[in-house]
Amino acid sequence: MDSSQGPEFVKGHGTQNDFVILPDPDGALILTDERVQALCDRRRGLGADGVLRVIRAGALKDAPADVPADVWFMDYRNADGSIAEMCGNGVRVFARYLVEAGLAAPGELPVGTRAGVRPVRTHDDGQVTVDMGPAKVFAESTTSVSGHSFAGVAVDVGNPHLACVSDVEIEGLDLTAAPPHDHHLFPNGVNVEFVQPLGGDHVRMRVHERGVGETRSCGTGTVAATVAALCAAGADTGRRVVHIPGGTVEVAVAATSSTLTGPAVLVARGHLDPAWWQQP
């Protein structure tokens, strides 16, 4: 890196779930919680829901053992600096960056995550399909928001979710604060989805992400929402078109896997100011 410039960055989003991408193939950047928080701050930084560090799995000390060393790894951090296992929107943006940066060929490519390797396919129209792996229902639980009680299913999509299907009009819910959850069931926190059936195979969703707050979209959350909507309809497999504040995605759930298809957009690129990087 040129000593007169700070680290390179790219800004992107998937259905308005936005990220700062930091290319760091050899793991040279010291990515502290404070730096992540400053980058994601929408007043004193670039502003984002999270940070995606682009690094070879072999250069990351805590990469899962089952991710090959030469695979590009999505080192994902929430806006508060905490590490997350998986991010469906982030994987799409990450894959789009790899292709446009010439680090991967268009079409099928693997992306390493803390939930394992995720097969990804980029499309010519800017859409990206991610194999999200199996989505597992492991319990039932409840939460409450804006005077309403919600029953939901706990879903593991590589990270924890509580997806609640209800006829309550979700547009009026106050998701400023984290909805209460069962700390025994979710010891590391939980992403909470509120899902409203719209008829046919369409649903509307809002989400409060742990470590972030309400976001315009959550990729793994749309998978959890689809699983919950299918459960509510008495089905184990199927598809849903999920409408989130940031756009629309399509989710297909099979017996042993699930896929998420949606847009990935790169917005800007440049270099951080070196003095700011040292004292964010």
HUBEL-V927511 format. One record per pair of residues at least 12 apart in sequence whose ideal C-beta (glycine too) atoms are under 8 Angstrom apart, sorted by the first residue. I is the first residue (numbers start at 0). J is the second residue. Records with the same first field share a line. If there is no record, write none. Layout:
I=J + J
//
This chain:
0=27
2=273
3=273
4=270 + 273
5=270 + 271 + 272 + 273 + 274 + 275 + 276
6=21 + 23 + 28 + 270 + 271 + 276
7=21 + 22 + 268 + 269 + 270 + 271
8=20 + 21 + 38 + 45 + 268 + 269 + 270 + 271
9=22 + 96 + 265 + 267 + 268
10=45 + 47 + 265 + 266 + 267 + 268
11=92 + 95 + 96 + 263 + 264 + 265 + 266
12=88 + 92 + 245 + 263 + 264 + 266
13=87 + 88 + 89 + 91 + 92 + 127 + 216 + 218 + 245 + 261 + 262 + 263 + 264
14=88 + 215 + 216 + 243 + 245 + 246 + 247 + 248 + 261 + 262
15=215 + 216 + 244 + 245 + 246
16=48 + 86 + 88 + 89 + 214 + 215 + 216 + 217 + 218 + 245
17=46 + 47 + 48 + 215 + 266
18=47 + 48 + 49 + 50 + 51 + 88 + 89 + 92
19=38 + 39 + 45 + 47 + 49 + 50 + 51
20=50 + 51 + 52 + 53 + 92 + 93 + 96
21=50 + 51 + 52 + 53
22=53 + 100
23=52 + 53 + 54
24=53 + 54 + 55 + 58
25=54 + 55 + 58
26=54 + 55 + 58 + 59 + 60
28=52
30=50 + 52 + 74 + 76
31=80
32=79 + 80 + 81
33=80 + 279
34=276 + 279
35=50 + 76 + 77 + 78 + 79 + 80
36=78 + 79 + 80 + 279
37=279
38=50 + 279
39=78
43=279
44=279
47=78
48=77 + 78 + 208 + 211 + 214 + 215
49=75 + 76 + 77 + 78 + 83 + 86 + 89 + 211
50=75 + 76
51=73 + 74 + 75 + 86 + 89 + 92 + 93 + 96
52=73 + 74 + 75 + 76
53=71 + 72 + 73 + 74 + 93 + 96 + 97 + 102
54=71 + 72 + 74
55=68 + 69 + 70 + 71 + 72
56=68 + 69 + 70 + 71 + 72 + 111
57=69
59=72 + 74
62=111 + 113
63=111 + 113 + 115
65=115 + 116
66=111 + 112 + 115 + 116
67=111 + 116
70=109 + 110 + 111 + 116
71=93 + 97 + 102 + 103 + 108 + 109 + 110 + 111
72=110 + 111 + 112
73=86 + 89 + 90 + 93 + 110 + 111 + 112
75=89 + 112 + 113
77=208 + 209 + 210 + 211
78=210 + 211 + 212
79=210 + 211
81=209 + 210
82=113
83=113 + 158 + 210
84=112 + 113 + 114 + 157 + 158
85=112 + 113 + 114 + 117 + 131 + 156 + 157 + 158 + 219
86=112 + 158 + 217 + 218 + 219
87=129 + 131 + 156 + 217 + 218 + 219 + 220 + 221 + 222 + 259
88=216 + 217 + 218 + 261 + 263
89=218
90=110 + 112 + 117 + 119 + 127 + 129 + 218
91=119 + 127 + 129 + 218 + 259 + 261 + 262 + 263
92=263 + 264 + 265
93=110
94=108 + 110 + 119 + 121 + 127 + 129 + 263
95=121 + 125 + 127 + 263 + 264 + 265
96=265
97=110
98=121
99=265
105=121 + 123
106=120 + 121
107=119 + 120
108=120 + 121
110=129
112=157
113=157
114=132 + 157 + 158
115=132 + 157
117=129 + 130 + 131 + 132
118=130
121=263
125=262 + 263 + 264
126=260 + 261 + 262 + 263
127=260 + 261 + 262 + 263
128=258 + 259 + 260
129=218 + 258 + 259 + 260
130=256 + 257 + 258
131=156 + 157 + 218 + 219 + 222 + 256 + 257 + 258 + 259
132=156 + 157 + 256 + 257
133=255 + 256 + 257
134=154 + 155 + 156 + 222 + 223 + 225 + 226 + 252 + 257
135=154 + 155
136=152 + 153 + 154 + 226 + 230
137=153 + 154 + 155
138=152 + 153 + 184
139=151 + 152 + 153
140=152 + 153 + 161 + 180 + 181 + 184 + 185
141=181
142=161 + 163 + 178 + 179 + 180 + 191
143=178 + 179
144=172 + 173 + 174 + 178 + 193
145=171 + 172 + 173
147=165 + 167 + 172
149=163 + 165 + 167 + 193
150=163 + 165
151=163 + 164 + 191 + 192 + 227
152=226 + 227 + 230
153=184 + 185 + 189
154=222 + 223 + 226 + 227
156=219 + 222 + 223 + 257
157=219
158=190 + 219
159=185 + 187 + 188 + 189 + 190
160=189 + 190 + 191 + 192 + 219 + 220 + 223
161=180 + 185 + 189 + 190 + 191 + 192
162=191 + 192 + 194 + 220 + 223 + 224 + 226 + 227
163=191 + 192 + 193 + 194 + 227
164=194 + 195 + 196 + 202 + 224 + 227 + 228 + 230 + 231
165=193 + 194 + 195
166=195 + 196
167=193 + 195
168=195
169=193 + 194 + 195 + 203 + 204 + 205
170=205
172=193 + 205
174=193 + 205 + 206 + 207 + 212 + 213
175=212 + 213
177=191 + 207 + 209 + 212
178=191 + 207
187=209
188=209 + 210
189=209
190=206 + 207 + 208 + 209 + 217 + 219 + 220 + 223
191=206 + 207
192=204 + 205 + 206 + 217 + 220 + 223 + 224 + 227
193=205 + 206
194=224 + 227 + 228
196=228 + 231
197=242
200=237 + 238 + 239 + 240
201=239 + 240 + 242
202=224 + 225 + 228 + 239 + 240 + 241 + 242
203=241 + 242 + 243
204=220 + 221 + 224 + 241 + 242 + 243
205=243 + 244
206=220 + 243
208=220
214=245
215=243 + 244 + 245
216=243 + 244 + 245 + 246 + 248
217=243
218=248 + 259 + 261
221=241 + 243 + 248 + 250 + 259
222=250 + 252 + 257 + 259
224=239 + 241 + 250
225=237 + 238 + 239 + 241 + 250 + 252 + 257
226=252 + 257
229=252
235=252 + 254
236=252 + 253 + 254
237=251 + 252
238=250 + 251 + 252
246=261 + 262
247=261
248=260 + 261
249=261
//
